[in-house]
C-alpha cells in the first residue's frame, strides 16, 4: 500500500531553460540628411553589438499545472537601432542590463478539455493557440501580424481555453477567450485605472480554431477599450492607425500549412486583420487593416537549417480617418529574409536582412525608409 501511495504522489518540480542571444548589425536610411531635415530621427545608424538573456522557469505542483516565470535582461536602447519601433526586432530587449521578472502566470486544467490561466504579468496571445508557424525577424510579423488584433503589451489578466479531445494527429476544434489590463495598469490603484477602470487599456481577445500540427486555421476577435486617457497597444502600426478616441473592434484570420516532407515547398503562414472604430474626434482612425505572409523552408541546403522569408504591411495602417477619409500614403510595407545555421544542437547563427518602407505612414519623414542587416547568435541551455 505504501508503494501504491508513493506511485500516485507528485513532488513539486521546477525546470530551468535558458537562452542567450547576441545581435551584431546596423540599420541604414535612404537619406539620413533629408530625414533629419524633415523632422525625422535617423541618427541611429551605427553598427552595434547587443544582447538578450532569458531564463525560463517552469514549475509544476501536480504534474498537470504550470507556474511559468520568465526572467530577462537586455541592453538595446529604446528608440534606437534594433530597438527603434520602425524596425523593432522580434527578439529585441531594451533596457540597461537589469535582470527582472517580465512574465509570470499560472495555468491549470479544469476537467479534460479546459484550462485556465491567471497572470500577474501576461500578454493575451499566450492564452490562445499559436496561430502561425512563421518565425520572424521583425516583431511586426509576429503571430501573423502584430497590429490591430494581436498587438499587445504585458499586463494583468486571465483567460480560459477549450480544446476538443481527439486522437493524436487528428484535427480538433479549439476556443479561447481572455482579458488583459494592458501595460501593467491592472496593478495601478490610481482612480480610473486598475483591472477595469475607465481609463484602463483593457484588451479582450477571443479565438475559434480548427486543425492539427500540420495545418491550422483560426478566426480571432479583439476588443480594445478606448476613450480619452486610454491607449491600448497596437503593436508597430502607423501613428494614425494607433490614434483613436473610442473602442476598437478588430477581426483577424490566421493560418498555416506544413508540407509532409521538407523540400522545395515551404511551410506557409499568413494573417489578415481588419479593425473599425466609431471615432468622434477629427483625425482618429475609423478603419484599419494589416496583413502578412511568412515562408519557412525546413532543412534548407543542409539538414537542420532553416530559410525564412516574410513580407506584408508593417503592422496595421489606416483605411479611413475621421473627417479626412482614406489616404494611400499611410500604407507601410516590409520584407525580410534570414537563414538559420544550426552549428550544434544548442547554438544557432542567423544572418538576416530586412527593408521597411513608410513605417510611419502619413507621418513618415523623407528619406526615413530603412534597410537593416544583422547576425544573431543564439545559445540555448
C-alpha positions, 0 to 999 in steps of 0.5 A: 500500500505504501508503494501504491501511495508513493506511485500516485504522489507528485513532488513539486518540480521546477525546470530551468531553460535558458537562452542567450542571444547576441545581435551584431548589425546596423540599420541604414536610411535612404537619406539620413540628411533629408530625414533629419531635415524633415523632422525625422530621427535617423541618427541611429545608424551605427553598427552595434553589438547587443544582447538578450538573456532569458531564463525560463522557469517552469514549475509544476505542483501536480504534474498537470499545472504550470507556474511559468516565470520568465526572467530577462535582461537586455541592453538595446536602447529604446528608440534606437537601432534594433530597438527603434519601433520602425524596425523593432526586432522580434527578439529585441530587449531594451533596457540597461542590463537589469535582470527582472521578472517580465512574465509570470502566470499560472495555468491549470486544467479544469476537467479534460478539455479546459484550462485556465490561466491567471497572470500577474504579468501576461500578454493575451496571445499566450492564452490562445493557440499559436496561430502561425508557424512563421518565425520572424525577424521583425516583431511586426510579423509576429503571430501573423501580424502584430497590429490591430488584433494581436498587438499587445503589451504585458499586463494583468489578466486571465483567460480560459481555453477549450480544446476538443479531445481527439486522437493524436494527429487528428484535427480538433476544434479549439476556443479561447477567450481572455482579458488583459489590463494592458501595460501593467495598469491592472496593478495601478490603484490610481482612480480610473485605472486598475483591472477595469477602470475607465481609463484602463487599456483593457484588451479582450481577445477571443479565438475559434480554431480548427486543425492539427500540427500540420495545418491550422486555421483560426478566426480571432476577435479583439476588443480594445477599450478606448476613450480619452486617457486610454491607449491600448497597444497596437503593436508597430502600426502607423501613428494614425492607425494607433490614434483613436478616441473610442473602442476598437473592434478588430477581426483577424484570420490566421493560418498555416500549412506544413508540407509532409516532407521538407523540400522545395515547398515551404511551410506557409503562414499568413494573417489578415486583420481588419479593425473599425472604430466609431471615432468622434474626434477629427483625425482618429482612425475609423478603419484599419487593416494589416496583413502578412505572409511568412515562408519557412523552408525546413532543412534548407541546403543542409539538414537542420537549417532553416530559410525564412522569408516574410513580407506584408504591411508593417503592422496595421495602417489606416483605411479611413480617418475621421473627417479626412477619409482614406489616404494611400500614403499611410500604407507601410510595407516590409520584407525580410529574409534570414537563414538559420545555421544550426552549428550544434544542437544548442547554438544557432547563427542567423544572418538576416536582412530586412527593408521597411518602407513608410513605417510611419505612414502619413507621418513618415519623414523623407528619406526615413525608409530603412534597410537593416542587416544583422547576425544573431547568435543564439545559445540555448541551455 
